[in-house]
Amino acid sequence: MDMKEETILIIGAGLCGSLLALRMAQRGYNVQLIEKRPDLRTVDLGAGRSINLAFSDRGIKGMKLVGLEEQVKELCIPMYGRMIHDMEGNTFLSRYSGREHEYINSVSRTGLNALLLDEAEKMENITLIFNHSCIEVDLEGGIATFYDEENDREILLKGAVVIGTDGAGSVLRKSMFLHKKFLFSFSQNFLTHGYKELTFPPAKDGGYLTEKGALHIWPRGENMVIALPNLDGSFTVTLFLSYSEGEYNFDNLNTPERVIEYFEKYYPDALELMPELATEYFENPVGALGTVKCSPWSSYGKTLLMGDAAHAIVPFYGQGMNASFEDVVVFDEILDKHEGDWNKVFAAYEKERKKDTDAIADLALDNFHEMKSHTASALFQEKRKLETAFEKEFPMEYSSKYSLVTFNEHIPYAEAMKRGRAQDKAILNLLADGKIKTNQSLRDQLELVKRETEEVLHDDAVAKNLM
């Protein structure tokens, strides 16, 4: 590794920032990684922020890049499908893939972040600074102003470039937005739903109270509960609920009795596993769910937005962190081509990446509607069974939209979205029209789906050209 003179200033030592810092240091840059919060390895940051994440192939690609693929496996719990819980307490597993080796993982956000920070700390060319919140960034000078909480003072730090991995509320993005000479486009859209973190505790013997190898979903039309397993036997449970609409919502679930009444009515089998629900519900905050899109991501060849700072998405495809890790992989590939010219690097990176992050943002919104209602519908379940059978029988010939997005890390999100949506439309059309017959062979059914998919893609292309 040849050491470079330039210092890279990275704002935000969350998952994306820590991975980026590690990779840039491995490439020989001096890196200053600045975080507004205390070191998460030494303090408990408390509940309320999503505690565990769905970790899949695109994220694993990022860990491979920095040589941490084996270490991260120790933090992972495989989840092979969605365990759907109906109103009567019946369950069935809808597998994520018909291929045995394809599954997603539940991983602790803090555990993963700590692993990356531990590795970063081992690098002599990384300086880690905590408890320093960014106030603003001088875009043309590449100078960031921070408030040092421990010493109650402001300090200035300068980098050859400043990269903002400071999340959905990014200060660097705000500085771009407010910069008078800079034409910056920005949109932020919130769902009418929020979320609240809850828990299933471990079993008395330290085991799991329900199936650990699945992501559990209680789809209830407009609202839902999901649960992901943790290494200690507990599950992190998330309630997604409208703020103010419907008979039950966050505004009117304002007494322990009403919370229990809601869960007894809609989630009775989950309630049985939540002895502390009435207390926990009022201790944990309600979080907002939103999508952020903006452009350009860079300014003056000096600053760049990455991860959630550039493209925050809702969590319903389990791709937020995976997309941010993939950002680092794509950025690294661009550096191989254009290293030495930051203007060129930043422009090429955004050109390569933006269409894909827009695509996963849209897919995540689609999946919100799919998870809270469609997963419970007979037609959707029929579609999933058919797709799983195709993947099992013809693993080289068929991948569902979910597989294209989650397990085919070599296929860009935008392409996965285009083909996946066409396949969904094709299968649902064929099923609704009764054209897929039970007496047909699976091969004949697949050929029918392939032909219909190509027709949908062709029609979409024609429609696009007419617009």
BAMIVEX-811913 format. One record per residue (C-alpha): residue in three letters; y, x negated, z negated. Coordinates in pm, whole numbers. Layout:
+-----+--------+--------+--------+
| res |      Y |      X |      Z |
+-----+--------+--------+--------+
| ALA |      Y |      X |      Z |
...
+-----+--------+--------+--------+
//
This chain:
+-----+--------+--------+--------+
| res |      Y |      X |      Z |
+-----+--------+--------+--------+
| MET |      0 |      0 |      0 |
| ASP |    331 |   -155 |    106 |
| MET |    612 |    -76 |   -137 |
| LYS |    924 |     80 |     11 |
| GLU |   1280 |     34 |   -109 |
| GLU |   1368 |    402 |    -94 |
| THR |   1361 |    630 |   -398 |
| ILE |   1243 |    988 |   -352 |
| LEU |   1394 |   1233 |   -601 |
| ILE |   1170 |   1537 |   -661 |
| ILE |   1308 |   1833 |   -857 |
| GLY |   1034 |   2030 |  -1034 |
| ALA |    707 |   1891 |  -1174 |
| GLY |    498 |   2203 |  -1122 |
| LEU |    189 |   2200 |   -903 |
| CYS |    357 |   2127 |   -569 |
| GLY |    602 |   1869 |   -709 |
| SER |    332 |   1680 |   -900 |
| LEU |    102 |   1662 |   -598 |
| LEU |    389 |   1552 |   -372 |
| ALA |    504 |   1285 |   -619 |
| LEU |    153 |   1144 |   -641 |
| ARG |    112 |   1133 |   -263 |
| MET |    455 |    978 |   -200 |
| ALA |    385 |    712 |   -462 |
| GLN |     50 |    640 |   -295 |
| ARG |    244 |    588 |     28 |
| GLY |    453 |    322 |   -149 |
| TYR |    775 |    511 |   -234 |
| ASN |    951 |    491 |   -567 |
| VAL |    950 |    845 |   -704 |
| GLN |   1157 |   1012 |   -974 |
| LEU |    996 |   1343 |  -1075 |
| ILE |   1232 |   1558 |  -1283 |
| GLU |   1128 |   1874 |  -1471 |
| LYS |   1348 |   2119 |  -1663 |
| ARG |   1075 |   2220 |  -1911 |
| PRO |    903 |   2007 |  -2173 |
| ASP |    587 |   1819 |  -2075 |
| LEU |    323 |   2094 |  -2054 |
| ARG |     61 |   1846 |  -2178 |
| THR |    231 |   1824 |  -2517 |
| VAL |    356 |   2179 |  -2579 |
| ASP |    221 |   2530 |  -2538 |
| LEU |    445 |   2700 |  -2282 |
| GLY |    326 |   3044 |  -2394 |
| ALA |    189 |   3345 |  -2209 |
| GLY |    357 |   3554 |  -1946 |
| ARG |    329 |   3324 |  -1645 |
| SER |      9 |   3347 |  -1447 |
| ILE |   -236 |   3136 |  -1647 |
| ASN |   -508 |   3093 |  -1389 |
| LEU |   -505 |   3079 |  -1014 |
| ALA |   -740 |   3132 |   -721 |
| PHE |   -807 |   2785 |   -582 |
| SER |   -965 |   2757 |   -237 |
| ASP |  -1014 |   2529 |     62 |
| ARG |   -649 |   2474 |    158 |
| GLY |   -567 |   2369 |   -199 |
| ILE |   -877 |   2151 |   -223 |
| LYS |   -758 |   1973 |     93 |
| GLY |   -447 |   1868 |   -104 |
| MET |   -659 |   1730 |   -390 |
| LYS |   -876 |   1541 |   -139 |
| LEU |   -561 |   1382 |      4 |
| VAL |   -478 |   1220 |   -331 |
| GLY |   -840 |   1141 |   -422 |
| LEU |   -883 |   1404 |   -696 |
| GLU |  -1139 |   1635 |   -537 |
| GLU |  -1417 |   1551 |   -784 |
| GLN |  -1197 |   1567 |  -1097 |
| VAL |  -1062 |   1911 |  -1008 |
| LYS |  -1414 |   2057 |   -973 |
| GLU |  -1458 |   2020 |  -1349 |
| LEU |  -1170 |   2268 |  -1399 |
| CYS |  -1309 |   2528 |  -1156 |
| ILE |  -1518 |   2842 |  -1207 |
| PRO |  -1665 |   2968 |   -876 |
| MET |  -1596 |   3335 |   -790 |
| TYR |  -1825 |   3466 |   -516 |
| GLY |  -1660 |   3801 |   -448 |
| ARG |  -1457 |   4093 |   -576 |
| MET |  -1629 |   4293 |   -849 |
| ILE |  -1493 |   4644 |   -792 |
| HIS |  -1482 |   4874 |  -1099 |
| ASP |  -1453 |   5246 |  -1027 |
| MET |  -1322 |   5520 |  -1260 |
| GLU |  -1672 |   5598 |  -1389 |
| GLY |  -1735 |   5237 |  -1488 |
| ASN |  -1969 |   5164 |  -1195 |
| THR |  -1939 |   4820 |  -1040 |
| PHE |  -2037 |   4660 |   -714 |
| LEU |  -1980 |   4308 |   -581 |
| SER |  -1803 |   4277 |   -246 |
| ARG |  -1874 |   3918 |   -145 |
| TYR |  -1592 |   3704 |     -7 |
| SER |  -1820 |   3568 |    263 |
| GLY |  -2167 |   3611 |    411 |
| ARG |  -2198 |   3230 |    402 |
| GLU |  -2349 |   3108 |     75 |
| HIS |  -2126 |   2798 |     44 |
| GLU |  -1796 |   2990 |     70 |
| TYR |  -1633 |   3103 |   -254 |
| ILE |  -1301 |   3073 |   -431 |
| ASN |  -1240 |   2921 |   -775 |
| SER |  -1062 |   3031 |  -1087 |
| VAL |   -861 |   2734 |  -1214 |
| SER |   -622 |   2693 |  -1506 |
| ARG |   -264 |   2639 |  -1388 |
| THR |   -194 |   2417 |  -1687 |
| GLY |   -520 |   2224 |  -1651 |
| LEU |   -454 |   2153 |  -1284 |
| ASN |    -90 |   2058 |  -1346 |
| ALA |   -192 |   1830 |  -1635 |
| LEU |   -451 |   1652 |  -1416 |
| LEU |   -184 |   1581 |  -1153 |
| LEU |     70 |   1463 |  -1414 |
| ASP |   -190 |   1235 |  -1576 |
| GLU |   -257 |   1073 |  -1238 |
| ALA |    114 |   1050 |  -1160 |
| GLU |    175 |    875 |  -1492 |
| LYS |    -73 |    603 |  -1396 |
| MET |    141 |    509 |  -1095 |
| GLU |    392 |    230 |  -1168 |
| ASN |    628 |    363 |   -900 |
| ILE |    662 |    713 |  -1051 |
| THR |    915 |    791 |  -1324 |
| LEU |    852 |   1122 |  -1504 |
| ILE |   1151 |   1286 |  -1673 |
| PHE |   1120 |   1614 |  -1870 |
| ASN |   1377 |   1848 |  -2034 |
| HIS |   1630 |   1787 |  -1756 |
| SER |   1742 |   2101 |  -1573 |
| CYS |   1905 |   2070 |  -1234 |
| ILE |   2254 |   2219 |  -1216 |
| GLU |   2345 |   2152 |   -853 |
| VAL |   2275 |   1918 |   -561 |
| ASP |   2531 |   1740 |   -340 |
| LEU |   2356 |   1794 |     -7 |
| GLU |   2540 |   1529 |    196 |
| GLY |   2524 |   1263 |    -75 |
| GLY |   2165 |   1325 |   -187 |
| ILE |   2291 |   1337 |   -547 |
| ALA |   2159 |   1585 |   -803 |
| THR |   2332 |   1678 |  -1128 |
| PHE |   2103 |   1740 |  -1428 |
| TYR |   2160 |   1862 |  -1781 |
| ASP |   1976 |   1639 |  -2027 |
| GLU |   1884 |   1882 |  -2307 |
| GLU |   1781 |   1622 |  -2565 |
| ASN |   2110 |   1435 |  -2548 |
| ASP |   2334 |   1732 |  -2452 |
| ARG |   2490 |   1558 |  -2151 |
| GLU |   2505 |   1573 |  -1774 |
| ILE |   2361 |   1293 |  -1562 |
| LEU |   2367 |   1220 |  -1188 |
| LEU |   2059 |   1096 |  -1002 |
| LYS |   2059 |    980 |   -641 |
| GLY |   1771 |    954 |   -397 |
| ALA |   1730 |    843 |    -38 |
| VAL |   1614 |   1205 |    -14 |
| VAL |   1602 |   1492 |   -264 |
| ILE |   1306 |   1728 |   -239 |
| GLY |   1322 |   2062 |   -421 |
| THR |    983 |   2182 |   -545 |
| ASP |   1165 |   2382 |   -811 |
| GLY |   1001 |   2718 |   -749 |
| ALA |   1114 |   3064 |   -646 |
| GLY |   1443 |   3028 |   -840 |
| SER |   1520 |   2690 |   -676 |
| VAL |   1853 |   2526 |   -764 |
| LEU |   1841 |   2312 |   -449 |
| ARG |   1804 |   2630 |   -240 |
| LYS |   2099 |   2783 |   -426 |
| SER |   2309 |   2473 |   -346 |
| MET |   2220 |   2513 |     22 |
| PHE |   2310 |   2882 |      7 |
| LEU |   2650 |   2811 |   -151 |
| HIS |   2739 |   2512 |     72 |
| LYS |   3039 |   2617 |    279 |
| LYS |   2969 |   2413 |    593 |
| PHE |   2602 |   2497 |    610 |
| LEU |   2464 |   2805 |    787 |
| PHE |   2178 |   2909 |    563 |
| SER |   1964 |   3223 |    597 |
| PHE |   1799 |   3364 |    289 |
| SER |   1604 |   3678 |    199 |
| GLN |   1446 |   3779 |   -128 |
| ASN |   1244 |   4101 |   -150 |
| PHE |   1095 |   4232 |   -473 |
| LEU |    807 |   4478 |   -502 |
| THR |    862 |   4801 |   -696 |
| HIS |    570 |   4676 |   -908 |
| GLY |    573 |   4414 |  -1183 |
| TYR |    287 |   4244 |  -1367 |
| LYS |    182 |   4177 |  -1725 |
| GLU |    -74 |   3921 |  -1846 |
| LEU |   -344 |   4042 |  -2089 |
| THR |   -680 |   3904 |  -2206 |
| PHE |  -1051 |   3967 |  -2246 |
| PRO |  -1148 |   3737 |  -2535 |
| PRO |  -1469 |   3528 |  -2520 |
| ALA |  -1792 |   3684 |  -2650 |
| LYS |  -1890 |   3605 |  -3011 |
| ASP |  -2133 |   3338 |  -2886 |
| GLY |  -1861 |   3180 |  -2670 |
| GLY |  -1998 |   3334 |  -2349 |
| TYR |  -1837 |   3588 |  -2116 |
| LEU |  -1805 |   3961 |  -2185 |
| THR |  -1844 |   4045 |  -1816 |
| GLU |  -1970 |   3875 |  -1497 |
| LYS |  -1800 |   3534 |  -1477 |
| GLY |  -1876 |   3461 |  -1109 |
| ALA |  -1636 |   3719 |   -966 |
| LEU |  -1274 |   3823 |   -944 |
| HIS |  -1273 |   4167 |  -1109 |
| ILE |  -1059 |   4448 |   -964 |
| TRP |   -992 |   4797 |  -1096 |
| PRO |   -824 |   4958 |   -789 |
| ARG |   -638 |   5275 |   -885 |
| GLY |   -439 |   5385 |   -581 |
| GLU |    -88 |   5272 |   -666 |
| ASN |   -169 |   5039 |   -955 |
| MET |   -451 |   4803 |  -1049 |
| VAL |   -591 |   4558 |  -1300 |
| ILE |   -753 |   4225 |  -1204 |
| ALA |   -936 |   3969 |  -1420 |
| LEU |  -1021 |   3601 |  -1360 |
| PRO |  -1253 |   3390 |  -1578 |
| ASN |  -1142 |   3092 |  -1789 |
| LEU |  -1350 |   2793 |  -1901 |
| ASP |  -1342 |   2903 |  -2269 |
| GLY |  -1525 |   3232 |  -2199 |
| SER |  -1210 |   3445 |  -2187 |
| PHE |  -1063 |   3625 |  -1886 |
| THR |   -699 |   3637 |  -1787 |
| VAL |   -632 |   4002 |  -1710 |
| THR |   -329 |   4112 |  -1507 |
| LEU |   -195 |   4467 |  -1495 |
| PHE |      1 |   4543 |  -1175 |
| LEU |    207 |   4856 |  -1237 |
| SER |    511 |   5030 |  -1094 |
| TYR |    833 |   4976 |  -1292 |
| SER |    942 |   5338 |  -1287 |
| GLU |    733 |   5554 |  -1053 |
| GLY |    425 |   5768 |  -1122 |
| GLU |    299 |   5932 |  -1440 |
| TYR |    246 |   5592 |  -1609 |
| ASN |    477 |   5296 |  -1545 |
| PHE |    627 |   4997 |  -1726 |
| ASP |    935 |   5199 |  -1824 |
| ASN |    737 |   5468 |  -2005 |
| LEU |    445 |   5270 |  -2147 |
| ASN |    660 |   5210 |  -2452 |
| THR |    432 |   5285 |  -2750 |
| PRO |     88 |   5147 |  -2844 |
| GLU |    -54 |   5501 |  -2829 |
| ARG |     68 |   5553 |  -2472 |
| VAL |    -69 |   5215 |  -2357 |
| ILE |   -412 |   5298 |  -2503 |
| GLU |   -397 |   5647 |  -2348 |
| TYR |   -327 |   5493 |  -2004 |
| PHE |   -614 |   5245 |  -2029 |
| GLU |   -854 |   5509 |  -2166 |
| LYS |   -776 |   5729 |  -1867 |
| TYR |   -783 |   5468 |  -1587 |
| TYR |   -956 |   5153 |  -1714 |
| PRO |  -1201 |   5265 |  -1988 |
| ASP |  -1457 |   4986 |  -1927 |
| ALA |  -1180 |   4723 |  -1935 |
| LEU |  -1033 |   4874 |  -2253 |
| GLU |  -1368 |   4821 |  -2430 |
| LEU |  -1323 |   4445 |  -2377 |
| MET |   -960 |   4436 |  -2504 |
| PRO |   -954 |   4471 |  -2884 |
| GLU |   -598 |   4332 |  -2905 |
| LEU |   -449 |   4532 |  -2617 |
| ALA |   -196 |   4732 |  -2822 |
| THR |    -53 |   4414 |  -2978 |
| GLU |    -77 |   4186 |  -2674 |
| TYR |     84 |   4437 |  -2439 |
| PHE |    412 |   4424 |  -2632 |
| GLU |    408 |   4047 |  -2688 |
| ASN |    391 |   3949 |  -2320 |
| PRO |    681 |   3998 |  -2077 |
| VAL |    676 |   4191 |  -1750 |
| GLY |    695 |   3952 |  -1455 |
| ALA |    858 |   4024 |  -1117 |
| LEU |    676 |   3996 |   -782 |
| GLY |    875 |   3890 |   -481 |
| THR |    881 |   3719 |   -143 |
| VAL |   1137 |   3451 |    -55 |
| LYS |   1203 |   3341 |    303 |
| CYS |   1480 |   3105 |    411 |
| SER |   1590 |   2862 |    679 |
| PRO |   1659 |   2585 |    743 |
| TRP |   1452 |   2409 |    480 |
| SER |   1647 |   2083 |    504 |
| SER |   2005 |   1962 |    527 |
| TYR |   2172 |   1642 |    654 |
| GLY |   1842 |   1451 |    656 |
| LYS |   1892 |   1425 |    279 |
| THR |   1736 |   1732 |    117 |
| LEU |   1421 |   1937 |    173 |
| LEU |   1272 |   2252 |     18 |
| MET |    896 |   2270 |    -32 |
| GLY |    646 |   2504 |   -196 |
| ASP |    776 |   2824 |   -357 |
| ALA |   1134 |   2696 |   -325 |
| ALA |   1098 |   2738 |     53 |
| HIS |    855 |   3030 |     69 |
| ALA |    761 |   3218 |   -248 |
| ILE |    499 |   3488 |   -189 |
| VAL |    331 |   3764 |   -389 |
| PRO |     -5 |   3660 |   -542 |
| PHE |   -240 |   3904 |   -370 |
| TYR |   -409 |   3665 |   -129 |
| GLY |   -459 |   3399 |   -394 |
| GLN |   -279 |   3159 |   -158 |
| GLY |     54 |   3072 |   -329 |
| MET |    -59 |   2745 |   -481 |
| ASN |   -298 |   2675 |   -193 |
| ALA |    -10 |   2714 |     55 |
| SER |    210 |   2479 |   -151 |
| PHE |    -65 |   2216 |   -163 |
| GLU |   -114 |   2256 |    212 |
| ASP |    263 |   2191 |    250 |
| VAL |    203 |   1843 |    107 |
| VAL |    -89 |   1783 |    348 |
| VAL |    119 |   1890 |    651 |
| PHE |    418 |   1684 |    529 |
| ASP |    192 |   1381 |    494 |
| GLU |     68 |   1425 |    853 |
| ILE |    429 |   1449 |    979 |
| LEU |    515 |   1128 |    789 |
| ASP |    233 |    951 |    976 |
| LYS |    418 |   1032 |   1300 |
| HIS |    787 |    998 |   1209 |
| GLU |    813 |    786 |    893 |
| GLY |   1144 |    602 |    878 |
| ASP |   1356 |    885 |   1022 |
| TRP |   1405 |   1159 |    761 |
| ASN |   1596 |   1386 |   1000 |
| LYS |   1302 |   1381 |   1238 |
| VAL |   1045 |   1421 |    957 |
| PHE |   1220 |   1726 |    806 |
| ALA |   1280 |   1897 |   1143 |
| ALA |    920 |   1840 |   1259 |
| TYR |    781 |   1956 |    924 |
| GLU |    971 |   2286 |    929 |
| LYS |    885 |   2349 |   1296 |
| GLU |    517 |   2295 |   1218 |
| ARG |    505 |   2485 |    889 |
| LYS |    750 |   2777 |    879 |
| LYS |    555 |   3015 |   1107 |
| ASP |    249 |   2968 |    885 |
| THR |    427 |   3028 |    554 |
| ASP |    589 |   3341 |    704 |
| ALA |    240 |   3456 |    805 |
| ILE |     81 |   3409 |    461 |
| ALA |    379 |   3589 |    301 |
| ASP |    311 |   3892 |    522 |
| LEU |    -66 |   3873 |    466 |
| ALA |    -16 |   3865 |     89 |
| LEU |    184 |   4189 |    106 |
| ASP |    -90 |   4347 |    322 |
| ASN |   -349 |   4246 |     65 |
| PHE |   -151 |   4410 |   -218 |
| HIS |   -205 |   4749 |    -53 |
| GLU |   -564 |   4662 |     32 |
| MET |   -656 |   4563 |   -324 |
| LYS |   -490 |   4847 |   -514 |
| SER |   -628 |   5126 |   -295 |
| HIS |   -833 |   5036 |     13 |
| THR |  -1101 |   4835 |   -174 |
| ALA |  -1211 |   5167 |   -327 |
| SER |  -1237 |   5351 |      8 |
| ALA |  -1572 |   5415 |    178 |
| LEU |  -1447 |   5304 |    521 |
| PHE |  -1316 |   4974 |    384 |
| GLN |  -1643 |   4910 |    199 |
| GLU |  -1838 |   4982 |    519 |
| LYS |  -1618 |   4732 |    707 |
| ARG |  -1673 |   4463 |    443 |
| LYS |  -2051 |   4514 |    446 |
| LEU |  -2057 |   4479 |    824 |
| GLU |  -1843 |   4163 |    819 |
| THR |  -2056 |   4006 |    545 |
| ALA |  -2370 |   4080 |    750 |
| PHE |  -2208 |   3919 |   1060 |
| GLU |  -2116 |   3606 |    861 |
| LYS |  -2463 |   3579 |    711 |
| GLU |  -2652 |   3636 |   1038 |
| PHE |  -2410 |   3463 |   1277 |
| PRO |  -2225 |   3207 |   1061 |
| MET |  -2095 |   3008 |   1359 |
| GLU |  -1974 |   3313 |   1553 |
| TYR |  -1785 |   3534 |   1308 |
| SER |  -1532 |   3496 |   1029 |
| SER |  -1350 |   3790 |    869 |
| LYS |   -972 |   3779 |    823 |
| TYR |  -1029 |   3683 |    460 |
| SER |  -1258 |   3396 |    565 |
| LEU |  -1017 |   3277 |    835 |
| VAL |   -735 |   3258 |    580 |
| THR |   -931 |   3132 |    280 |
| PHE |  -1216 |   2914 |    407 |
| ASN |  -1099 |   2787 |    748 |
| GLU |   -840 |   2534 |    637 |
| HIS |   -827 |   2383 |    988 |
| ILE |   -691 |   2714 |   1127 |
| PRO |   -316 |   2767 |   1067 |
| TYR |   -219 |   3080 |    871 |
| ALA |    -34 |   3230 |   1170 |
| GLU |   -342 |   3206 |   1391 |
| ALA |   -569 |   3339 |   1112 |
| MET |   -335 |   3635 |   1070 |
| LYS |   -326 |   3718 |   1440 |
| ARG |   -702 |   3705 |   1495 |
| GLY |   -786 |   3856 |   1154 |
| ARG |   -560 |   4158 |   1200 |
| ALA |   -706 |   4221 |   1548 |
| GLN |  -1061 |   4208 |   1409 |
| ASP |   -971 |   4448 |   1126 |
| LYS |   -819 |   4692 |   1371 |
| ALA |  -1119 |   4662 |   1604 |
| ILE |  -1380 |   4729 |   1334 |
| LEU |  -1189 |   5015 |   1172 |
| ASN |  -1137 |   5178 |   1515 |
| LEU |  -1506 |   5145 |   1603 |
| LEU |  -1619 |   5279 |   1265 |
| ALA |  -1372 |   5569 |   1267 |
| ASP |  -1475 |   5665 |   1623 |
| GLY |  -1845 |   5648 |   1534 |
| LYS |  -1906 |   5384 |   1803 |
| ILE |  -2098 |   5153 |   1569 |
| LYS |  -2441 |   5316 |   1537 |
| THR |  -2697 |   5242 |   1265 |
| ASN |  -2974 |   5217 |   1528 |
| GLN |  -2793 |   4931 |   1706 |
| SER |  -2898 |   4574 |   1638 |
| LEU |  -2652 |   4358 |   1441 |
| ARG |  -2611 |   4143 |   1755 |
| ASP |  -2507 |   4450 |   1960 |
| GLN |  -2264 |   4555 |   1687 |
| LEU |  -2111 |   4206 |   1684 |
| GLU |  -2069 |   4201 |   2064 |
| LEU |  -1898 |   4541 |   2042 |
| VAL |  -1658 |   4411 |   1775 |
| LYS |  -1586 |   4095 |   1977 |
| ARG |  -1501 |   4297 |   2291 |
| GLU |  -1282 |   4540 |   2100 |
| THR |  -1105 |   4248 |   1923 |
| GLU |  -1020 |   4083 |   2256 |
| GLU |   -882 |   4415 |   2382 |
| VAL |   -665 |   4451 |   2071 |
| LEU |   -538 |   4091 |   2112 |
| HIS |   -466 |   4157 |   2480 |
| ASP |   -280 |   4483 |   2402 |
| ASP |    -80 |   4309 |   2127 |
| ALA |     16 |   4025 |   2366 |
| VAL |    124 |   4275 |   2635 |
| ALA |    327 |   4474 |   2379 |
| LYS |    492 |   4153 |   2257 |
| ASN |    594 |   4054 |   2610 |
| LEU |    747 |   4397 |   2671 |
| MET |    965 |   4373 |   2358 |
+-----+--------+--------+--------+
//
